[in-house]
């Protein structure tokens, strides 16, 4: 039998394959891991919006309809936040990213969640949904177990679900409209069962219309947090007559995204009290 020689091309191919394994990439011919969450530190409320909704995601002149209470939302992307300065500049509430899928927790969560509370802000936690990686129930449990709880202390907002364009692939995560409604319902019901509060739902009207068929199923129980980087919140998804929170810009006076609560401070406290 002839002896096979290992030429330079074969050696190079072997080295490339070995390096790919070390870096976590699949070898040639191997199946790519399904629904892998690869950059959760770059996913936050609104991170996917500028590439899908082509308006300028910067500050716009805001036209409030009623008294608006200013606030902010942050994630690991902001790192350690100077909460005293944010408070002194007028922020009165904050939402902090706690989790994504069932594999990621924000490494800055304690500094952000406790720090905002310590300076006097009313704060809450949110979960970045990836409906193609696990069930709504599983992600709700992971969220509640890792910071997404609620207590009637007057300074804790209802937990929130961030459901928006998929940063990893198909816009609607490969789910049908009815499948997406079912996933959100499972998440919402599990959070309610675990905490006693239905979660706030963060989204855009465009994504909601495309991926849920503009479902009106959540307006009665779930407060709406609408993202709209224009001078008004615009047309809201079906089922909601008004927004509770409005994310109107991705930068401004405070670290992170800029938000308004649709009411005065006493109404914000009432929401926190349940």
C-alpha positions in Angstrom: 0.0 0.0 0.0 1.4 3.4 -0.9 2.4 5.7 1.9 0.4 9.0 2.0 2.4 12.1 2.5 1.1 15.1 4.4 1.7 18.1 2.2 1.8 21.8 3.2 -1.8 22.4 2.1 -3.1 19.6 4.4 -1.0 20.8 7.3 -2.3 24.3 6.8 -5.9 23.0 6.7 -5.4 21.1 9.9 -3.9 24.2 11.7 -6.9 26.3 10.6 -9.3 23.7 11.8 -7.6 23.5 15.2 -7.6 27.2 15.6 -11.3 27.4 14.7 -12.0 24.9 17.5 -10.0 26.9 20.0 -11.9 30.1 19.1 -15.2 28.4 19.4 -16.0 28.2 15.7 -17.5 25.0 14.2 -15.1 22.8 12.3 -15.7 22.4 8.5 -18.6 20.1 8.0 -19.8 20.5 11.5 -23.3 21.8 12.3 -23.4 25.4 13.4 -24.9 25.7 16.9 -28.5 26.8 16.7 -29.6 30.1 18.1 -26.3 30.9 19.8 -26.4 34.1 21.8 -23.0 35.5 20.9 -23.1 39.3 21.9 -25.6 39.9 24.7 -23.5 42.7 26.0 -24.3 44.6 22.8 -28.1 44.0 23.0 -30.2 46.5 24.9 -33.5 48.2 24.6 -33.4 49.8 21.2 -30.0 48.4 20.0 -31.6 46.9 16.9 -33.9 49.8 16.1 -31.7 52.2 14.1 -30.8 49.5 11.5 -34.5 48.7 10.9 -36.3 52.0 11.4 -34.4 54.6 9.4 -35.2 57.7 11.4 -32.3 59.6 13.1 -32.0 57.9 16.5 -30.8 61.0 18.2 -32.4 63.8 20.2 -35.5 65.4 18.7 -37.6 68.2 20.1 -40.1 66.5 22.3 -43.8 67.6 22.4 -45.2 66.3 25.7 -49.0 65.8 25.8 -49.1 65.8 29.6 -46.6 66.1 32.4 -43.7 63.7 31.5 -41.3 62.4 34.1 -37.8 61.9 32.7 -35.8 58.8 33.1 -33.3 56.4 31.4 -32.5 52.8 30.6 -29.1 51.2 30.7 -27.3 47.9 30.2 -23.8 46.4 30.5 -22.9 48.7 27.5 -22.9 51.7 30.0 -20.8 49.9 32.6 -20.6 51.6 36.0 -23.1 54.5 36.0 -22.7 57.8 37.8 -26.1 57.7 39.4 -25.7 60.8 41.5 -25.0 62.9 38.4 -27.9 61.4 36.6 -30.2 62.2 39.6 -28.9 65.7 39.8 -29.6 66.1 36.1 -33.2 65.2 36.6 -33.6 61.4 36.0 -36.2 60.0 38.3 -36.5 56.4 37.1 -34.3 53.8 35.4 -34.8 50.5 33.7 -31.7 48.2 33.9 -31.1 45.2 31.7 -30.9 42.1 33.9 -30.8 39.1 31.5 -31.0 37.7 28.0 -32.2 34.3 26.9 -31.4 31.8 29.7 -27.6 32.2 29.6 -26.7 35.8 30.2 -26.8 38.1 33.2 -25.6 41.7 33.1 -22.3 41.8 35.0 -23.0 45.5 36.0 -26.6 44.7 37.2 -25.9 45.2 40.9 -24.1 48.5 40.5 -26.8 49.8 38.2 -29.9 48.4 39.9 -28.8 49.1 43.5 -27.0 52.4 42.6 -30.1 53.9 41.0 -32.2 52.9 44.0 -29.6 54.3 46.5 -29.8 57.8 45.0 -33.6 57.8 45.1 -34.7 56.7 41.7 -37.6 54.3 41.1 -36.0 51.5 39.2 -36.9 48.3 37.4 -35.3 45.4 35.5 -35.8 44.3 32.0 -35.2 41.1 30.0 -34.0 41.1 26.4 -36.0 38.3 24.7 -34.7 35.8 22.3 -37.8 33.7 21.5 -35.9 31.2 19.3 -33.5 30.0 22.1 -36.0 28.8 24.7 -39.6 29.1 25.8 -41.3 32.2 27.2 -41.8 30.4 30.5 -38.1 29.4 30.7 -36.9 32.9 30.0 -39.4 34.4 32.5 -38.1 32.1 35.2 -34.5 32.9 34.4 -35.3 36.6 34.5 -37.1 36.5 37.8 -34.3 34.4 39.3 -31.6 36.8 38.2 -33.0 40.3 39.1 -36.3 40.5 37.5 -38.4 40.4 40.6 -40.7 43.0 42.1 -41.5 44.2 45.6 -44.1 46.7 46.8 -41.6 49.1 48.3 -42.7 52.1 46.2 -39.4 52.3 44.4 -39.5 49.2 42.2 -41.1 49.3 38.7 -42.8 46.2 37.2 -40.5 43.8 35.4 -40.2 44.6 31.7 -39.9 42.5 28.5 -37.8 43.9 25.7 -39.1 42.3 22.6 -37.7 43.8 19.3 -35.8 43.0 16.1 -33.6 39.9 16.3 -29.9 41.0 16.6 -28.9 37.5 15.5 -31.0 36.7 12.4 -34.6 36.5 11.3 -36.5 39.6 12.3 -39.3 37.6 14.0 -37.0 34.9 15.4 -38.4 32.3 13.0 -41.8 32.3 14.8 -45.2 32.8 13.2 -47.3 35.7 14.3 -49.5 33.4 16.5 -46.4 31.6 17.8 -44.9 35.0 18.8 -48.1 36.0 20.6 -48.0 32.6 22.4 -44.4 33.1 23.4 -45.1 36.6 24.8 -48.2 35.4 26.6 -46.2 32.5 28.3 -43.5 35.0 29.4 -46.1 37.5 30.7 -48.1 34.9 32.6 -45.1 33.3 34.2 -43.8 36.7 35.4 -47.2 37.5 36.8 -47.3 34.1 38.5 -43.9 34.6 40.0 -44.1 38.3 41.0 -47.7 39.3 41.1 -47.2 41.9 38.3 -47.7 41.7 34.6 -44.5 42.8 32.8 -44.2 46.1 30.9 -43.8 45.3 27.2 -41.1 47.3 25.3 -41.3 47.3 21.5 -41.8 49.3 18.4 -45.1 49.6 16.5 -43.4 48.3 13.3 -41.9 45.2 14.9 -45.2 44.5 16.8 -47.2 44.7 13.7 -44.9 42.6 11.6 -44.2 39.9 14.2 -47.4 39.6 16.2 -49.9 40.7 13.5 -50.6 43.8 15.6 -52.0 41.7 18.4 -54.3 43.5 20.8 -54.1 40.8 23.4 -51.9 42.6 25.9 -53.3 46.1 26.2 -55.5 45.3 29.2 -52.8 43.9 31.5 -49.3 44.9 30.3 -48.1 48.6 30.3 -46.6 49.7 27.1 -43.0 51.0 26.7 -42.9 52.3 23.2 -39.7 53.1 21.3 -40.1 55.9 18.8 -37.1 58.2 18.1 -39.2 61.1 16.8 -41.0 64.1 18.4 -44.0 62.1 19.4 -44.7 58.4 20.3 -46.6 58.1 17.0 -49.2 55.4 16.3 -49.2 52.8 19.1 -49.7 49.0 18.7 -53.2 47.7 18.8 -54.8 47.3 22.3 -53.0 50.3 23.9 -54.7 53.7 24.0 -51.6 55.3 25.5 -48.0 54.5 26.3 -46.7 54.2 29.9 -43.1 54.7 29.0 -41.6 56.3 25.8 -38.0 55.8 24.8 -37.5 58.8 22.5 -33.7 58.9 22.0 -30.6 56.7 22.4 -28.4 59.5 23.9 -28.9 62.8 25.7 -28.8 64.2 29.2 -28.5 60.9 31.0 -26.3 57.8 30.3 -28.0 55.2 28.1 -31.3 55.7 26.4 -33.6 58.6 27.1 -37.1 57.9 28.4 -40.3 59.6 29.6 -42.9 58.2 32.0 -46.3 59.4 30.8 -47.4 61.2 33.9 -46.1 63.0 36.9 -43.9 61.6 39.7 -46.9 60.7 41.9 -48.3 58.6 39.1 -44.9 56.9 38.7 -44.9 56.1 42.4 -48.4 54.6 42.0 -47.2 52.3 39.2 -44.4 51.2 41.4 -46.8 50.5 44.3 -48.9 48.3 42.1 
